[in-house]
Amino acid sequence: MTIREDEKELNMDKNMDWIYRTVPMDPDLEKTLEAVEKALGFKLFVWQKTYIEHGYFRQYGATTAEILRELLNVSEAPLDYTRKPSSRMQSIYREELRKIKEKLDAAGIYTRPVFFTKRDKETYFKENPREWARR
């Protein structure tokens, strides 16, 4: 498989559209940024445009990177999410972690165990009694 075929398989063209997408902003600023892009000879990323207008940005991949770091750190103890999340952001994070874990597991990529329920935790320690002793 060539690199170009890999990119198509991963839907890279769609991701490029996302990276350079327009964002709702003041029409005057939008015109100014279009002129800036033309002058510089390259397009600004969505997070750059957001930062210019608001002074902060989101959706640049930090959460995904944090989740991957946690899941791929297989030498650490299992992640325990059996307690109810204390905020909406924690709830969103956990749901994203679950989705990413499912995809990685389905692809055969070994990930750190995660307990979303007490049953997950009980099953894991029944199947891995040495881990219980390490705790």
HELIX and SHEET records of a PDB file:
HELIX    1   1 ILE A    3  GLU A    9  1                                   7    
HELIX    2   2 MET A   12  ILE A   19  1                                   8    
HELIX    3   3 PRO A   27  LEU A   40  1                                  14    
HELIX    4   4 VAL A   46  HIS A   54  1                                   9    
HELIX    5   5 ALA A   62  LEU A   72  1                                  11    
HELIX    6   6 ARG A   88  ALA A  106  1                                  19    
HELIX    7   7 LYS A  118  GLU A  127  1                                  10    
HELIX    8   8 PRO A  129  ARG A  134  1                                   6    
SHEET    1   A 2 LEU A  79  ASP A  80  0                                        
SHEET    2   A 2 VAL A 114  PHE A 115  1                                        
END                                                                             
